Amino acid sequence: MDHTEAARVLGVRSDTPWPEVRRAYRARIRIRHPDRAGASGVTDAVRIIEAFRTLDAARAERASDPPPPPPPPFAEPGQRRVFRWVSPDGTAPSVARIDSDTLALDAPADETFRWLIEAANDIGEITYVDRSGPILEVLCRFEGEPATSLMITLQGRVDGTEVFCTAESIEARPAPPTAAVVDLLELALRRRQAG
């Protein structure tokens, strides 16, 4: 798909500013995504996503910014690895509580995952990271409570990313309620949002 056809699929001009291209993409995919339109929307959704990626690639080619720095090296055995990441504009995505065990962040899944890794360091020790999932496990230790494994999984949505959490005790005592552990994760994310 070329640049002209991609612009036509999204209903924008070839010189449309990027924020308007994103809005057009989100509006079209929201309507034609298979979660909403059913199986009949699959072909349209694929074309809309391909058009957006084509325009995004063209935008990236025009940008003169240097590529982002490589990720930090892994820590030596026995050392705790601390992740630090800041978005290009330095702000954290907004956070909303959907359910007792679910958060929503106003950011794409990859950016949300980076913010979660940083916030997870505040509430415990990261023991497992799977970027392809994406899945994150955090070992939390709270005063008077058993050691708790917090499993975090992400699901990208049209308007952001949902973060699903489960908490399980790794000792012979019951774990604290998942909602209480998610409260701490939400607090860590909101602190970043406040700066």
DONU-747589 format. One record per residue (C-alpha): residue in three letters; z, y negated, x negated. Coordinates in pm, whole numbers. Each point is the difference from the previous one (the first is absolute). Layout:
<nodes>
+-------+--------+--------+--------+
! kolmi !      Z !      Y !      X !
+-------+--------+--------+--------+
!   ala !      Z !      Y !      X !
...
+-------+--------+--------+--------+
</nodes>
This chain:
<nodes>
+-------+--------+--------+--------+
! kolmi !      Z !      Y !      X !
+-------+--------+--------+--------+
!   met !      0 !      0 !      0 !
!   asp !    -97 !   -339 !   -144 !
!   his !    186 !   -330 !     31 !
!   thr !   -219 !   -132 !    285 !
!   glu !     40 !    312 !    214 !
!   ala !    375 !     10 !    -71 !
!   ala !     35 !   -359 !    122 !
!   arg !   -199 !     86 !    314 !
!   val !    220 !    304 !     76 !
!   leu !    312 !   -219 !    -18 !
!   gly !   -164 !   -284 !    192 !
!   val !     40 !   -258 !   -278 !
!   arg !   -237 !   -209 !   -209 !
!   ser !    -58 !     82 !   -366 !
!   asp !    186 !   -319 !   -101 !
!   thr !    300 !     50 !    231 !
!   pro !    335 !    -65 !   -174 !
!   trp !    191 !    317 !    -91 !
!   pro !    296 !    -51 !    240 !
!   glu !   -247 !    -18 !    291 !
!   val !   -176 !    317 !   -124 !
!   arg !    336 !    179 !     -1 !
!   arg !     77 !   -121 !    352 !
!   ala !   -342 !    116 !    122 !
!   tyr !     53 !    340 !   -164 !
!   arg !    346 !     42 !    153 !
!   ala !   -119 !   -103 !    345 !
!   arg !   -294 !    244 !     -6 !
!   ile !    189 !    295 !   -150 !
!   arg !    288 !    -53 !    244 !
!   ile !   -244 !     59 !    287 !
!   arg !   -214 !    278 !   -152 !
!   his !    264 !    198 !   -195 !
!   pro !     11 !    365 !    119 !
!   asp !    371 !    -39 !     82 !
!   arg !   -103 !   -244 !    271 !
!   ala !   -366 !     78 !     81 !
!   gly !     26 !    377 !    -37 !
!   ala !   -267 !    215 !   -162 !
!   ser !   -273 !   -238 !    117 !
!   gly !    132 !   -264 !   -239 !
!   val !    -24 !    205 !   -320 !
!   thr !   -356 !   -102 !    -92 !
!   asp !     63 !   -367 !     77 !
!   ala !    330 !      2 !   -192 !
!   val !   -169 !    153 !   -306 !
!   arg !   -270 !   -271 !      6 !
!   ile !    257 !   -277 !     44 !
!   ile !    209 !    129 !   -292 !
!   glu !   -310 !     40 !   -217 !
!   ala !   -110 !   -355 !     86 !
!   phe !    342 !   -139 !    -90 !
!   arg !      5 !    187 !   -331 !
!   thr !   -351 !   -125 !    -81 !
!   leu !     99 !   -361 !     60 !
!   asp !    327 !     49 !   -188 !
!   ala !   -186 !    145 !   -300 !
!   ala !   -239 !   -294 !      3 !
!   arg !    296 !   -238 !     12 !
!   ala !    164 !    180 !   -293 !
!   glu !   -320 !    -28 !   -205 !
!   arg !     -4 !   -376 !     57 !
!   ala !    365 !    -40 !    -99 !
!   ser !     60 !   -105 !   -356 !
!   asp !    361 !    117 !    -10 !
!   pro !     87 !    252 !   -270 !
!   pro !     91 !    350 !    120 !
!   pro !    368 !     64 !     74 !
!   pro !    212 !    128 !   -289 !
!   pro !     41 !    377 !    -31 !
!   pro !    312 !    155 !    153 !
!   pro !    303 !     25 !   -229 !
!   pro !     39 !    323 !   -198 !
!   phe !    229 !    270 !    130 !
!   ala !    357 !     -9 !   -123 !
!   glu !    115 !    236 !   -269 !
!   pro !    174 !    318 !    121 !
!   gly !    354 !    -78 !    111 !
!   gln !    -74 !   -369 !     59 !
!   arg !    -32 !   -153 !    343 !
!   arg !   -337 !   -160 !     67 !
!   val !     27 !   -334 !    176 !
!   phe !   -313 !   -125 !    174 !
!   arg !    -67 !   -371 !     38 !
!   trp !   -300 !   -132 !    188 !
!   val !    -84 !   -340 !    143 !
!   ser !   -288 !    -69 !    238 !
!   pro !   -270 !   -239 !   -121 !
!   asp !    155 !   -286 !    196 !
!   gly !    357 !    107 !    -90 !
!   thr !    119 !     65 !    354 !
!   ala !    125 !    316 !    163 !
!   pro !   -159 !    122 !    324 !
!   ser !    188 !    -58 !    324 !
!   val !    219 !    288 !    121 !
!   ala !     66 !    109 !    359 !
!   arg !    218 !    279 !    136 !
!   ile !   -195 !    222 !    240 !
!   asp !    253 !    277 !     54 !
!   ser !    323 !    127 !   -154 !
!   asp !   -201 !    180 !   -268 !
!   thr !   -320 !   -208 !    -16 !
!   leu !    -91 !   -334 !   -157 !
!   ala !   -327 !   -192 !     15 !
!   leu !   -124 !   -219 !   -284 !
!   asp !   -278 !   -253 !     35 !
!   ala !   -196 !    124 !   -302 !
!   pro !   -246 !    275 !    -91 !
!   ala !    149 !    340 !    -86 !
!   asp !    -48 !    -34 !   -378 !
!   glu !    175 !   -338 !    -10 !
!   thr !    275 !    124 !    234 !
!   phe !     55 !    301 !   -227 !
!   arg !     52 !   -229 !   -299 !
!   trp !    255 !   -210 !    187 !
!   leu !    180 !    314 !    118 !
!   ile !     26 !    131 !   -355 !
!   glu !    160 !   -325 !   -108 !
!   ala !    240 !    -10 !    296 !
!   ala !     87 !    370 !    -41 !
!   asn !    135 !    -76 !   -347 !
!   asp !    262 !   -220 !    168 !
!   ile !    136 !    275 !    225 !
!   gly !    -21 !    305 !   -225 !
!   glu !   -191 !    190 !   -264 !
!   ile !   -365 !     89 !     54 !
!   thr !    -33 !    375 !    -52 !
!   tyr !   -355 !     64 !    123 !
!   val !   -316 !   -209 !     34 !
!   asp !   -330 !    123 !    143 !
!   arg !   -247 !   -287 !     18 !
!   ser !   -266 !    217 !    167 !
!   gly !    226 !     72 !    301 !
!   pro !    153 !   -254 !    -30 !
!   ile !    349 !    147 !    -12 !
!   leu !    311 !   -130 !   -168 !
!   glu !    340 !    169 !    -36 !
!   val !    312 !   -197 !    -83 !
!   leu !    336 !    155 !    -89 !
!   cys !    267 !   -221 !    157 !
!   arg !    372 !     15 !    -73 !
!   phe !    230 !   -187 !    235 !
!   glu !    376 !    -32 !    -32 !
!   gly !    171 !    270 !    208 !
!   glu !   -333 !    159 !     99 !
!   pro !   -185 !    301 !   -142 !
!   ala !   -295 !    -50 !   -234 !
!   thr !   -295 !    -60 !    230 !
!   ser !   -372 !     53 !    -44 !
!   leu !   -205 !   -274 !    170 !
!   met !   -361 !    111 !     54 !
!   ile !   -244 !   -283 !     66 !
!   thr !   -357 !     51 !    120 !
!   leu !   -259 !   -261 !     90 !
!   gln !   -270 !    -26 !    262 !
!   gly !   -254 !   -280 !    -26 !
!   arg !    -83 !   -179 !    322 !
!   val !   -256 !   -268 !     84 !
!   asp !    261 !   -276 !    -12 !
!   gly !    226 !    130 !   -278 !
!   thr !    186 !    312 !   -105 !
!   glu !    266 !    208 !    174 !
!   val !    277 !    144 !   -216 !
!   phe !    163 !    320 !    128 !
!   cys !    338 !    104 !   -142 !
!   thr !    217 !    311 !     16 !
!   ala !    340 !     45 !   -162 !
!   glu !    150 !    337 !    -89 !
!   ser !    317 !     91 !   -182 !
!   ile !    -39 !    194 !   -322 !
!   glu !    365 !    106 !     16 !
!   ala !    189 !    225 !    241 !
!   arg !     97 !   -299 !    219 !
!   pro !   -211 !   -170 !    266 !
!   ala !   -213 !   -295 !   -110 !
!   pro !     67 !   -351 !    125 !
!   pro !   -221 !    -98 !    294 !
!   thr !   -360 !    -68 !   -100 !
!   ala !     23 !   -339 !    171 !
!   ala !    283 !   -107 !   -233 !
!   val !   -202 !     90 !   -311 !
!   val !   -308 !   -173 !    141 !
!   asp !    218 !   -309 !     61 !
!   leu !     59 !    -19 !   -376 !
!   leu !   -370 !     44 !    -79 !
!   glu !    -88 !   -270 !    252 !
!   leu !    261 !   -233 !   -151 !
!   ala !   -143 !     56 !   -350 !
!   leu !   -351 !    -82 !    128 !
!   arg !    122 !   -312 !    185 !
!   arg !    175 !   -125 !   -314 !
!   arg !   -336 !     12 !   -178 !
!   gln !   -161 !   -177 !    291 !
!   ala !    256 !   -279 !    -28 !
!   gly !    -65 !    -24 !   -374 !
+-------+--------+--------+--------+
</nodes>
